[in-house]
Amino acid sequence: MKITKVNITAGEWGKTKAMVSVEFDNCFVVGGLKIIEGASGYFVSMPNRKLADGTYKDTCFPITKEFREELIKTILNKFSEKEIEESDFPF
């Protein structure tokens, strides 16, 4: 499966710094991913839902470790590029 597009909407929602949607193979989109600022840096949270007991369960997620690493790396690299673009002010 190939990641063909990553859309990032940056913002400030507490520790959530951006909402993300990812397009795969030019034919399938998964939305609801989040970039969250944690104690040791940014991490990607998969789409999830709250259960009756108050815990959260991911609704979609990578199955293999290798694809999870590729997905997270791609998203965080795109987020870093977006942050740099937004902070470049011509003076």
N, C-alpha and C positions, 0 to 999 in steps of 0.2 A: 504494500500500500504506500502510495506516495503522497506527501503533504504538498498540495499545490498552491495554497493560499492561507495566510494568517491575517485576520483582521483584529486589531487591538483598539479598544476604546478606553483611553486613560481617564482617570478621575480620582476622586478622593472619597471613598466610602469606608471610613475607618481604616482598618489595616488592608482592605482591598484596594489595590492601586490601579487595576485595569480589568475589564471584561474582555474575553477572547472568544472568537469563533475560528474554527479551523476547517478548511476545505480539503477533502481527500479525493484524489484521482479525477479532479474536475467534475465530480458527480455527486458528492455527499458532503454535507456540512454538519458539524457538531458545534453547538453553541453552549454557553453557560460555563465555560472554563473561567477561572479567575486567577489573577496574579496577586499574591498576598505577600505583604512584608512581614517576615517572621524575625525571630531573635537572631538568626544566623544568615539573614538575607532574604531574597525573594524566592518564592516557590509557587508552583502551579497547582491549583486545586481543580479536580475534575468536576463535571456537573454532578450535583447530588440532590437528594431530597431528605427532608426531615421525617423521621419515623415517629410513631406514637409515643415511644419511650424517650424522645428528646434527642436521640442520637441521629447521625447523618449517614446515609448510604450512597455511594457513588452510583449514578445511573448508567454511565458509560465510562469505559476505561481501557487502556492498552492491556493486552494479555501478556505480551512478552516484555521482559526487562529491556531488551535492546530497543524495541519500538517506543517504550515509555521514555527512555533516555533521549532518543532522537526527537520525540515530540516536545519534551520539556526544553531541550537545548534550542530547538527551532523557535519556540515561543519566547523564551527569555532573551535570545539574541535579537529577535524582532523588537521586543520591548525596549531593550537597551538602545537600539538604533533610533526608535521613536523618541525616547527621552533625550538623546543627543540632538536630534533634529529640533525638538521643541525648545531646547535650551540655547540653541545657536541664534543669538540676536545680532543682526548687523549693526555695528556702531561706527 
